[in-house]
Amino acid sequence: MDRTIAKRAAALRRDIARHDELYYQKAAPEISDVDYDALVRELADLEAKHPELRRADSPTQRVGGRPDAAFPTVRHAAPMLSLDNTYDVDEVRAFHDRVVALSGGVQPAYVVEPKLDGVAIALTYEDGKFRRAVTRGDGIQGDEVTRNIATLAALPQRVRLPWKRFEVRGEVFMPLAAFHAFNATRAAAGEKTFANPRNFTAGTIKMLDTEEVARRPLDLRIYQLVDAERHGVATHGETLERLAGAGFPVEERSRRCADLAAVLAAISELQVARPRLPFQIDGAVVKVDDLALQRELGATAKSPRWGIAFKFPAMRAETTLKAIVLQVGRTGSVTPVAELEPVWLDGITITRATLHNRDEIERLDARVGDVVILERGGDVIPKVVGVRRDRRTKRLRRFQFPDRCPSCGKPLVASDDEVAVRCDNPRCPQQLERRLEHFASRNAMDIAGLGSQNVKLLLEKKLVRDLPDLYRLTVADLESLDRFAARSAANLVEGIAASKDRPWRNQIFALGIRHVGLQGAAVLASRYPDLAALRGAGETELQDLDDVGPRVAASIVAFLRKPENTRLLDDLHAQGVLRGGKSATSSSELAGKTFVVTGTLDAMTRGEAQAAIEARGGRMASSVSKKTDFVVVGADPGSKAEQALKLDRPVLDEAAFLALLQRTKGG
């Protein structure tokens, strides 16, 4: 197999994992659903053509985001799968044909429901009382958010149903009117507003302050009774009726459809009604009505075969382009942003939209004063997708992308292998601001109290000129600033000092090396126990690591060898940062060791095993090779166990693995 294919698959896995984290963990997606689905589809195609690339932890084999460490992790009684998406009516017809074929020619009835744009939740009831709420998480396990969900007015605390214990699933969301009212109140108080209802909802249910959650008017719709047949229900439509009768909020716009023609009509009806609905939807869900047939059809590792989600096209609006401003990111990439006459689009007032890059501006030929066409990609990111040239006046001038940085005035640099134009000046003010924000972020140094506003203030007052200056700040420095009192100043200084003990992989990630995400940083941390070892790595050696290709390797070496970065790293090291091995002592016998786990472990989940290995300095790989140090074999192992024997790799059963972890727990 061509090495470039394996590298592309690895790059896709990294990109998808990053976007999963942005969507599920941070509620801050950067790409549309269409673009995300295209990445997953490309990876699935590569894995289908090259089965040796398929990994158990591939995004094609799982549902969504990782559980959040701030909340207890709970394993779902039954996998919480995600429906396959389609944007094409012909694919809905093809779905129907597959159902008919798999069911031996049965012509099924369906239920069509609005696809609410919220957060999936699983609710457990015992003796008619609400007991527990768990997020979807990765589909196998999620975060327990019981106290927060218990504050929802729409949630029935008690229901009259004849079942000792049962679980229902649904969607938590924010009605549009409530969302806009809440944002208006925050804006009037000078507080930051939320981008859209979905992000608002995702952030709210993960808040640690339950009283604040209670003040936010979230809503709920239930769409499933888990293991409904066991509870004596025969169809999905009957399930919804029983749940509604017991007091659960069920979406009244759900429709039972006798055949495919009725399904397509119901989808069209929802699409027409979409702009007038009191909440955001991004499509329609089609489910086989007969529960016995659902059971017969079964599911893949990721999605049930008895349902499909038809995603609506992104909604559009027109407005005037007032200005094009250029923003400089933490790696120097210069991004053009359109400033717009405010326009209402799918429940949001939009005043800014991305223009992506210099090539995209030239392709669109967008000019200040033009009437432009906006689209909310995947109903999230506003972007300019077209220009009404028929409404352009002759006096409008073509936009000239500058050849110097708008922030520092240094020459901009373009390369042949990417469309981005960059500023290479590490002292560029906008770059420094973005780098500091990244450095302090949760997955990096996790410095509480160092958000964007405080970063901006520290730079304006010249208390910080680069990353190491953070560690020279004193309480007295901060108390002199308007935003800080004695307690908040002390808290920030303590938080900065505490960040020195962040795991080694997070410290590497905090440096903001181009093309190195959190997973890539973890790979580097497991191979290089400290800064000196990392600095000594060469491109060829780096490319031998999993998920590190030529471009990533070159980027790492270029960053580490750049003179200004050498000084930066030395200074950070002198301040007690980048000492290495915080996530695992280099003296641990597992430091730098590579593990592969195959089969099911009784004592822990796959994620827990990975965390235990990484905490001791090891790393988890997806496939067995000559570089593998240990293969852990649980119940019902796959072909990896056979591969371990062929390559003569050490094999551990679960008992031996647990003993090894116990012996090295001090690491």
C-alpha positions in Angstrom: 0.0 0.0 0.0 1.2 3.5 -0.8 2.5 5.2 2.3 0.8 8.4 1.3 -2.6 6.7 1.6 -1.8 5.7 5.2 -0.7 9.2 6.0 -3.9 10.6 4.5 -5.9 8.3 6.7 -4.0 9.3 9.7 -4.5 13.0 8.8 -8.2 12.5 8.4 -8.4 10.8 11.8 -6.6 13.7 13.4 -8.8 16.3 11.7 -12.0 14.5 12.6 -10.9 14.0 16.2 -10.2 17.7 16.4 -13.6 18.6 15.0 -15.3 16.1 17.3 -13.6 17.8 20.3 -14.7 21.3 19.0 -18.3 20.1 18.5 -18.9 17.7 21.5 -16.5 19.0 24.1 -16.1 22.7 23.5 -19.5 23.4 21.7 -17.5 25.5 19.2 -17.6 23.8 15.8 -15.4 25.3 13.0 -16.8 23.5 10.0 -20.2 22.7 8.6 -21.9 19.3 9.0 -21.5 18.9 5.2 -17.8 19.4 5.4 -17.5 17.2 8.4 -19.5 14.4 6.8 -17.3 14.7 3.7 -14.2 14.0 5.9 -15.8 11.0 7.5 -16.9 9.7 4.1 -13.4 10.0 2.7 -11.9 8.1 5.6 -14.6 5.4 5.3 -13.8 5.0 1.6 -10.1 4.7 2.3 -10.8 2.1 5.0 -13.1 0.1 2.7 -10.4 0.0 -0.1 -7.6 -0.7 2.4 -9.0 -2.8 5.3 -5.6 -2.8 7.0 -6.1 0.9 7.8 -9.2 0.3 9.8 -8.8 0.9 13.5 -11.1 0.1 16.4 -11.0 3.7 17.5 -11.6 5.2 14.0 -14.2 7.9 13.7 -16.0 5.6 11.3 -16.6 3.2 14.1 -17.8 5.5 16.9 -20.4 8.1 17.4 -19.1 11.4 18.9 -17.2 13.1 21.6 -15.2 11.8 24.5 -16.6 12.0 28.0 -15.7 15.1 30.0 -13.4 14.6 33.0 -15.4 17.1 35.0 -18.4 14.8 35.2 -18.8 11.1 36.2 -18.6 8.7 33.3 -21.5 6.3 32.9 -21.6 3.4 30.5 -24.9 3.3 28.4 -27.1 0.2 28.9 -27.4 0.0 25.1 -25.1 1.9 22.7 -26.4 5.4 21.9 -25.9 5.3 18.2 -26.0 8.2 15.7 -28.1 8.0 12.5 -26.4 8.1 9.1 -26.8 11.5 7.4 -27.8 12.2 3.8 -28.4 15.4 1.9 -29.9 13.7 -1.1 -33.5 12.6 -1.6 -32.3 9.8 -3.8 -30.3 8.4 -0.9 -33.6 8.3 1.1 -35.1 6.2 -1.7 -32.0 4.0 -1.6 -32.4 3.7 2.2 -36.0 2.5 1.7 -34.8 0.0 -1.0 -32.2 -1.4 1.5 -34.9 -1.8 4.2 -37.2 -3.6 1.8 -34.4 -5.9 0.6 -33.1 -6.7 4.1 -36.6 -7.4 5.4 -37.4 -9.9 2.6 -39.6 -7.6 0.6 -41.7 -6.1 3.4 -43.0 -2.6 2.5 -42.6 -0.8 5.9 -44.3 2.2 7.4 -42.1 4.9 8.9 -42.2 7.8 11.3 -40.7 11.1 10.2 -39.6 13.5 13.0 -38.0 17.0 13.0 -34.2 16.7 13.6 -33.8 19.1 16.5 -30.4 20.8 16.7 -29.6 20.2 20.3 -27.8 17.8 22.6 -28.8 14.1 22.9 -29.5 12.9 26.4 -30.4 9.5 28.0 -32.8 9.6 31.0 -33.3 6.7 33.4 -36.5 6.3 35.6 -37.0 3.9 38.5 -40.4 3.3 40.1 -41.8 6.2 38.1 -39.1 8.6 39.4 -36.4 10.4 37.4 -33.0 9.1 38.5 -30.3 9.9 36.1 -29.3 11.8 32.9 -26.3 10.9 30.8 -25.0 12.6 27.6 -24.3 10.7 24.4 -20.6 11.0 24.8 -18.9 8.5 22.5 -22.0 6.4 22.2 -20.7 3.7 24.6 -20.3 6.0 27.6 -21.2 9.5 28.4 -21.2 12.2 31.2 -23.7 12.1 34.0 -25.4 15.5 34.2 -28.4 14.5 36.4 -28.4 17.6 38.6 -28.4 20.0 35.6 -31.1 18.1 33.6 -33.3 17.9 36.7 -33.7 21.7 36.5 -35.5 21.5 33.1 -39.2 22.6 33.5 -40.1 20.2 30.7 -38.7 17.1 32.4 -41.3 15.1 34.3 -39.9 14.2 37.7 -42.5 11.5 38.1 -44.5 9.5 35.5 -47.2 6.8 35.7 -45.9 3.9 33.6 -46.1 0.2 34.6 -42.3 -0.5 34.3 -40.0 -0.9 37.2 -37.0 0.7 35.4 -36.8 2.2 31.9 -34.7 4.6 29.9 -35.9 7.2 27.4 -33.7 9.3 25.1 -34.3 12.7 23.6 -32.8 16.1 22.7 -32.2 19.0 25.0 -32.4 22.4 23.1 -33.0 26.1 23.5 -36.1 27.6 22.0 -35.2 30.5 19.7 -37.3 33.2 21.6 -35.7 32.2 24.9 -32.3 32.2 23.3 -32.6 35.7 21.9 -34.1 37.1 25.1 -31.2 35.6 27.1 -28.7 37.0 24.7 -30.3 40.5 24.8 -30.1 40.5 28.6 -26.4 39.6 28.5 -25.7 42.2 25.9 -27.4 44.9 28.0 -25.2 43.9 30.9 -22.1 44.1 28.7 -21.5 40.3 28.9 -20.5 38.0 26.0 -23.4 36.6 24.0 -23.7 33.1 22.6 -23.3 32.3 18.9 -26.2 29.9 18.5 -28.7 27.9 20.5 -26.9 24.5 20.1 -23.6 25.8 21.5 -25.5 27.5 24.3 -27.3 24.3 25.2 -24.1 22.2 25.1 -22.3 24.6 27.3 -25.2 24.9 29.7 -25.7 21.2 30.5 -21.9 20.9 31.3 -21.9 23.8 33.8 -20.8 23.2 37.3 -23.2 25.8 38.7 -26.6 24.1 38.8 -28.4 27.3 39.9 -27.1 29.0 36.8 -28.4 26.1 34.7 -31.8 26.5 36.3 -31.9 30.1 35.2 -31.4 29.1 31.5 -34.7 28.1 29.8 -33.7 24.9 28.2 -36.4 22.6 26.7 -36.6 18.9 26.0 -38.2 16.5 23.5 -38.2 12.7 23.9 -37.9 10.5 20.8 -37.1 6.9 22.0 -37.9 4.3 24.6 -35.0 2.0 25.0 -35.8 -1.7 24.5 -39.4 -0.7 23.9 -40.5 -4.2 22.8 -39.6 -5.6 26.2 -42.0 -3.0 27.6 -44.8 -4.3 25.4 -44.8 -1.7 22.7 -44.9 -2.8 19.0 -44.3 0.3 17.0 -42.3 3.5 17.3 -45.5 5.5 16.7 -47.1 3.7 19.7 -44.0 4.4 21.8 -44.4 8.2 21.2 -48.1 8.0 22.1 -47.4 6.1 25.3 -44.6 8.5 26.3 -46.7 11.6 25.5 -49.6 10.1 27.5 -47.3 9.7 30.5 -46.3 13.3 30.5 -43.1 13.3 28.5 -42.6 16.1 26.0 -42.9 14.5 22.5 -42.6 16.5 19.3 -46.1 17.0 17.9 -44.8 17.5 14.4 -43.8 13.8 14.1 -45.7 12.0 11.4 -46.5 8.3 10.7 -46.0 7.6 7.0 -47.5 4.6 5.4 -45.0 4.5 2.5 -42.0 6.2 0.9 -44.2 8.8 -0.9 -45.6 9.9 2.4 -42.1 10.0 3.9 -40.9 12.4 1.1 -44.0 14.6 1.5 -43.4 14.8 5.3 -39.7 15.8 4.8 -40.8 18.5 2.3 -43.4 19.7 4.8 -40.9 20.1 7.5 -38.4 21.9 5.2 -41.1 24.4 4.3 -42.1 24.9 7.9 -38.5 25.2 9.1 -38.1 29.0 9.1 -41.3 29.4 11.2 -40.5 26.8 13.8 -39.9 28.0 17.4 -36.6 26.1 17.6 -33.8 25.2 15.2 -33.9 22.0 13.2 -31.3 20.9 10.6 -33.2 18.1 9.0 -35.8 15.3 9.3 -35.3 11.9 10.9 -36.8 8.8 9.1 -37.4 5.7 11.3 -38.9 2.3 10.5 -42.1 2.2 12.5 -42.2 -1.6 13.3 -39.9 -2.3 16.3 -39.6 -6.0 15.5 -38.4 -5.0 12.0 -36.0 -2.5 13.6 -34.5 -5.3 15.7 -34.2 -7.5 12.6 -32.4 -4.8 10.6 -29.9 -4.2 13.4 -27.1 -1.7 13.3 -23.5 -1.2 12.3 -20.9 -0.2 14.8 -21.9 3.4 14.5 -25.5 3.7 13.1 -28.8 1.7 13.1 -29.9 0.3 9.7 -33.5 1.2 10.4 -33.2 5.0 10.4 -31.6 7.8 8.4 -31.3 11.6 8.9 -32.1 13.8 5.9 -30.1 17.1 6.4 -31.6 20.2 4.9 -29.6 22.6 2.8 -28.0 25.5 4.7 -30.3 28.5 4.8 -29.3 31.6 2.9 -29.7 35.4 3.2 -28.4 38.5 1.4 -26.8 41.6 2.8 -24.3 44.3 2.1 -20.6 43.8 2.6 -19.4 46.8 4.6 -15.7 46.0 5.0 -13.1 43.2 4.7 -10.8 43.0 7.7 -7.8 40.7 8.1 -7.2 38.7 11.3 -3.9 37.1 12.2 -4.0 33.7 14.0 -1.6 32.2 16.4 0.5 30.5 13.7 0.5 33.6 11.6 -2.2 32.6 9.1 -4.0 35.7 7.8 -7.8 35.2 7.5 -10.1 37.7 5.8 -13.4 38.4 7.5 -16.4 40.1 6.0 -18.1 42.8 8.1 -21.8 43.0 7.1 -24.9 44.9 7.5 -26.8 43.0 10.2 -29.0 40.3 8.7 -31.4 37.7 10.2 -30.5 34.2 9.1 -32.1 31.1 10.6 -32.6 32.5 14.1 -29.3 34.4 14.3 -28.4 38.1 13.5 -25.2 37.9 11.5 -22.7 40.8 11.3 -19.5 38.9 10.4 -18.7 36.0 8.2 -15.5 34.2 7.1 -14.0 34.7 3.7 -11.5 31.9 4.4 -8.4 33.0 2.5 -6.9 35.1 -0.3 -7.8 32.6 -3.0 -11.4 32.6 -1.9 -11.7 36.4 -2.1 -10.3 36.3 -5.6 -12.6 33.5 -6.6 -15.7 35.3 -5.3 -14.4 38.7 -6.4 -16.1 40.1 -3.3 -15.9 43.9 -3.1 -16.8 46.3 -0.3 -20.3 47.6 -1.1 -21.4 44.3 -2.8 -24.6 42.5 -2.0 -23.4 39.1 -0.9 -25.1 35.8 -0.3 -24.6 34.3 3.1 -25.0 30.7 4.2 -24.8 29.2 7.7 -22.7 26.1 6.9 -24.3 23.2 8.7 -26.4 25.9 10.5 -23.3 26.9 12.5 -20.6 28.9 10.7 -21.7 32.0 8.7 -19.8 32.2 5.4 -20.0 34.2 2.2 -20.9 31.9 -0.7 -21.7 34.3 -3.5 -21.9 37.8 -4.8 -24.9 39.5 -6.5 -22.9 40.9 -9.5 -26.2 41.9 -11.1 -26.5 44.5 -8.3 -22.9 45.8 -8.3 -22.3 49.4 -9.2 -19.3 50.3 -11.4 -17.5 52.3 -8.8 -16.8 49.3 -6.5 -13.1 48.5 -6.5 -11.6 45.0 -6.4 -10.1 44.1 -3.0 -6.3 44.0 -3.0 -4.9 41.5 -0.5 -2.0 43.3 1.2 1.6 42.0 1.0 2.3 43.2 4.6 0.8 42.0 7.9 -2.1 44.1 9.0 -1.0 43.8 12.6 2.8 44.3 12.6 3.6 45.5 9.0 6.1 42.7 8.3 6.0 41.1 4.8 3.5 38.3 4.3 4.7 34.9 3.1 2.9 32.5 0.8 4.0 28.9 0.1 3.3 26.4 -2.7 1.8 23.7 -0.5 -1.0 25.7 1.2 -3.5 28.4 0.4 -2.9 30.4 3.6 -0.8 33.6 3.6 1.2 34.0 6.8 3.1 36.5 8.9 6.4 35.0 10.0 7.0 37.6 12.7 6.8 35.9 16.1 6.5 39.3 17.8 3.4 40.2 15.7 0.8 41.6 18.3 -2.2 39.6 17.0 -0.2 36.4 16.8 1.0 36.9 20.3 -2.5 37.5 21.6 -3.8 34.3 19.9 -0.8 32.3 21.2 -1.4 33.4 24.7 -5.1 32.4 24.5 -4.1 29.0 23.1 -1.4 28.6 25.8 -3.9 29.2 28.6 -6.7 27.1 27.1 -8.1 24.0 28.8 -6.3 21.4 26.7 -3.0 23.3 27.0 -1.9 24.9 30.3 -5.5 25.2 31.6 -4.9 28.6 33.4 -8.3 29.6 34.9 -9.0 33.3 34.7 -6.7 33.9 31.7 -9.4 34.4 29.0 -9.3 36.6 26.0 -10.2 39.8 27.8 -7.5 39.4 30.4 -4.9 38.4 27.8 -5.7 41.6 25.9 -5.4 43.7 29.1 -2.0 42.2 30.0 -0.7 42.9 26.5 -2.1 46.5 26.5 -0.4 47.2 29.8 2.8 45.6 28.6 2.9 43.3 31.6 3.3 40.4 29.2 5.4 40.5 26.1 5.7 36.7 25.5 4.7 33.4 27.1 7.4 33.2 29.8 6.3 36.6 31.1 3.2 35.0 32.5 5.3 33.2 35.1 6.9 36.5 36.2 3.6 38.1 37.0 3.0 39.1 40.7 -0.2 39.8 42.6 0.9 43.5 42.9 1.2 43.6 39.0 -2.4 42.5 38.6 -3.9 44.5 41.5 -3.0 47.6 39.6 -5.4 46.7 36.8 -9.0 47.7 36.7 -10.3 44.1 36.2 -8.5 42.6 39.2 -9.2 42.7 42.9 -6.8 41.1 45.5 -8.5 37.7 45.4 -8.8 37.4 41.6 -5.2 38.6 41.2 -4.0 35.9 43.7 -6.1 33.3 42.0 -4.6 34.0 38.6 -1.0 34.0 39.9 -1.7 30.7 41.7 -3.3 29.3 38.5 -0.3 30.2 36.5 2.1 28.6 39.0 -0.1 25.4 39.1 0.1 25.1 35.3 3.8 24.1 35.6 2.5 20.7 36.7 0.4 20.1 33.7 1.0 16.8 31.9 3.9 16.8 29.5 1.6 16.2 26.4 -0.5 19.3 27.3 2.6 21.4 27.7 3.8 20.4 24.2 0.3 21.1 22.8 0.5 24.5 24.5 3.4 25.6 22.4 1.1 25.8 19.4 3.4 24.0 16.9 1.7 24.0 13.5 -0.1 20.7 12.6 0.4 19.3 16.1 -2.9 18.7 17.9 -3.5 17.2 21.3 -3.1 13.6 20.0 0.1 14.5 18.1 1.4 16.1 21.3 0.6 12.9 23.2 2.6 10.9 20.6 5.6 13.2 21.1 5.3 13.1 24.9 5.3 9.3 24.9 8.4 9.1 22.8 10.4 12.1 24.1 10.4 12.3 27.9 11.7 15.9 28.2 12.5 19.0 26.3 16.1 18.0 25.5 15.0 14.7 24.0 12.3 16.5 21.9 14.8 19.1 20.7 17.1 16.3 19.5 14.5 14.7 17.2 15.1 14.8 13.5 12.6 14.6 10.7 13.4 11.1 9.7 13.1 9.9 13.3 9.8 11.8 13.8 8.3 10.2 10.7 8.7 6.8 12.3 6.1 7.8 14.9 2.4 7.0 14.3 0.4 9.9 12.9 3.5 11.9 12.0 4.0 12.5 8.3 6.6 14.6 6.4 4.7 17.9 6.8 4.2 17.5 10.5 7.8 16.3 11.1 9.1 19.3 9.2 6.9 21.7 11.1 8.1 20.3 14.5 11.8 20.5 13.6 11.4 24.0 12.1 9.6 25.2 15.2 12.2 23.7 17.6 15.2 25.0 15.6 14.0 28.6 15.0 16.3 30.9 16.9 13.5 33.0 18.5 11.7 29.8 19.6 15.0 28.4 21.0 15.1 31.5 23.3 11.4 31.1 24.1 11.8 27.4 25.1 14.9 28.2 27.2 13.1 30.9 29.0 10.0 28.8 29.7 12.3 26.0 31.0 14.0 28.5 33.3 10.6 29.4 34.7 9.8 25.8 35.6 7.8 24.9 32.5 8.6 22.2 29.9 10.4 20.1 32.5 8.9 17.0 30.8 7.5 13.8 32.1 4.6 15.3 34.1 2.2 12.8 32.6 4.5 10.0 33.3 7.8 9.8 35.1 10.6 8.9 32.7 11.8 6.3 35.3 8.6 4.3 34.9 9.2 1.0 33.2 6.3 1.8 30.9 7.7 5.2 29.7 7.9 5.2 25.9 6.3 1.7 25.6 3.7 1.0 23.0 0.5 -1.0 23.8 -2.2 -2.5 21.7 -5.4 -3.7 23.4 -7.6 -6.3 21.7 -10.8 -7.8 22.9 -12.9 -6.8 25.9 -11.5 -6.1 29.3 -13.7 -6.8 32.4 -12.0 -4.4 34.7 -12.0 -1.3 32.6 -13.1 0.3 29.3 -10.8 0.8 26.4 -10.6 4.5 27.2 -9.7 3.8 30.9 -7.0 1.4 29.7 -5.6 4.1 27.4 -5.6 6.6 30.2 -3.8 4.2 32.6 -1.2 3.5 30.0 -0.6 7.1 29.2 -0.4 8.1 32.9 2.6 5.8 33.1 4.3 7.2 30.1 3.2 4.6 27.6 1.0 5.1 24.5 -1.8 3.1 22.9 -1.6 2.2 19.3 -4.3 0.7 17.1 -2.4 -1.9 15.2 0.4 -4.4 16.0 3.8 -3.9 14.5 7.4 -4.7 15.3 7.5 -1.5 17.3 4.7 -2.8 19.7 6.0 -3.6 23.2 2.9 -5.2 24.7 -0.3 -6.7 23.3 -3.1 -6.9 25.9 -5.6 -9.6 25.1 -9.1 -9.5 26.6 -12.2 -11.6 25.9 -13.1 -12.3 22.2 -9.8 -10.8 20.8 -9.6 -10.1 17.1 -6.9 -10.7 14.5 -4.4 -8.5 16.5 -3.8 -11.4 18.9 -2.8 -13.6 15.9 -0.6 -10.7 14.6 1.2 -10.5 17.9 2.1 -14.1 17.7 3.3 -13.8 14.1 5.5 -10.9 15.0 6.6 -12.4 18.3 5.4 -9.5 20.4 4.9 -9.9 24.2 1.2 -10.8 25.0 -0.4 -10.0 28.4 -3.8 -11.3 29.5 -6.0 -9.0 31.6 -4.6 -10.2 34.9 -1.0 -9.7 33.8 -1.9 -6.2 32.4 -3.6 -5.2 35.7 -0.6 -6.4 37.7 1.7 -4.4 35.5 -0.4 -1.3 36.0 -0.4 -1.9 39.8 3.3 -2.3 39.9 3.9 0.9 38.0 1.2 3.1 39.6 3.8 5.4 41.1 4.5 6.7 37.7 
